[in-house]
Amino acid sequence: MTEVIFTNAARDLIKLIRQDQGEVALYQNSGCVCGDAPQCFSALTFRPAPSDYVLDTGDATLPLWRSSKLDRSGPPARLIINAKPGRRGGFALENLFDSMFVVVDEQS
């Protein structure tokens, strides 16, 4: 089971996005736009791929979906997610706040 930890900056950004956009889902994929950085989308419109799976974030209303393509040797034991200023390409909600999520620690 993967332990998912959010830094204070990530929690603050999620709170800000929720206040503006409502319920959200995070998605960590292996795409070319944002690499493996988690991205935030509306929970109402996000649709995971059949091979994606959800991680327990400790918040039942905040799923973290993950692409199985990231797991060459199985899911990580721990993910630490931070937020910082900046923008990435794509349609992620954090772009509205000139911010982005980053994985600062992933241990297999």
C-alpha positions in Angstrom: 0.0 0.0 0.0 1.4 3.4 -1.0 1.6 6.1 1.7 0.6 9.4 0.2 1.8 12.5 2.0 1.0 16.1 1.0 3.2 19.0 2.1 1.5 22.1 3.6 1.9 23.9 0.3 0.1 21.1 -1.6 -2.7 21.1 1.0 -3.1 24.8 0.7 -3.2 24.7 -3.1 -5.8 21.9 -3.0 -7.9 23.9 -0.6 -7.7 27.0 -2.9 -8.7 24.9 -6.0 -11.6 23.3 -4.2 -12.9 26.7 -3.0 -12.9 27.9 -6.7 -13.8 24.7 -8.5 -15.5 22.3 -6.2 -14.5 18.6 -5.7 -11.3 17.5 -7.5 -9.3 14.5 -8.4 -5.6 14.3 -8.8 -4.0 12.3 -11.6 -0.4 11.1 -11.9 0.3 9.9 -15.4 3.3 9.1 -17.5 2.4 11.5 -20.3 4.8 13.8 -22.1 3.2 17.1 -21.0 3.8 16.9 -17.3 5.8 13.7 -16.9 4.8 12.1 -13.7 3.7 15.3 -11.8 0.2 15.0 -10.4 -2.4 17.2 -12.1 -5.7 18.4 -10.6 -9.0 18.0 -12.5 -12.7 18.4 -11.7 -14.0 15.2 -10.0 -17.2 15.6 -12.1 -15.4 15.4 -15.5 -12.3 13.3 -14.8 -12.4 9.9 -16.3 -9.5 7.5 -15.5 -8.2 5.0 -18.1 -9.0 1.3 -17.6 -5.4 0.6 -16.5 -5.3 3.5 -14.0 -5.8 2.8 -10.3 -6.6 5.0 -7.2 -4.4 5.5 -4.2 -5.7 6.2 -0.7 -4.7 9.8 0.2 -6.3 9.7 3.7 -9.0 12.1 2.4 -12.0 10.1 1.0 -13.0 13.1 -1.1 -9.6 13.5 -2.8 -8.7 10.5 -5.0 -5.2 10.3 -6.4 -5.4 8.3 -9.7 -2.2 6.8 -11.0 -1.2 5.4 -14.3 0.0 1.8 -14.1 2.6 2.7 -16.7 4.6 4.4 -13.9 5.0 1.2 -12.0 7.7 -0.9 -13.7 8.5 -2.5 -10.3 5.1 -2.1 -8.6 3.6 0.9 -6.9 5.9 3.0 -4.7 5.9 2.6 -0.9 5.6 6.4 -0.5 4.7 9.5 -2.5 5.4 13.0 -1.1 3.5 15.6 -3.1 4.4 19.3 -3.0 3.2 22.4 -4.8 5.3 25.3 -6.1 4.9 28.4 -8.3 4.9 27.9 -12.0 2.8 26.5 -14.8 2.9 23.4 -17.0 1.1 22.7 -20.2 -2.3 21.1 -20.2 -5.6 21.8 -18.7 -4.9 21.1 -15.0 -6.8 23.3 -12.5 -3.6 24.4 -10.6 -2.6 26.4 -13.7 -5.4 28.8 -12.8 -3.3 29.7 -9.7 0.1 29.8 -11.5 1.1 26.8 -9.5 2.0 23.1 -10.1 2.2 19.9 -8.1 5.5 18.0 -8.0 6.5 14.7 -6.5 9.4 15.4 -4.1 9.9 11.8 -3.0 8.9 8.5 -4.4 10.3 5.4 -2.9 9.8 1.9 -4.3 
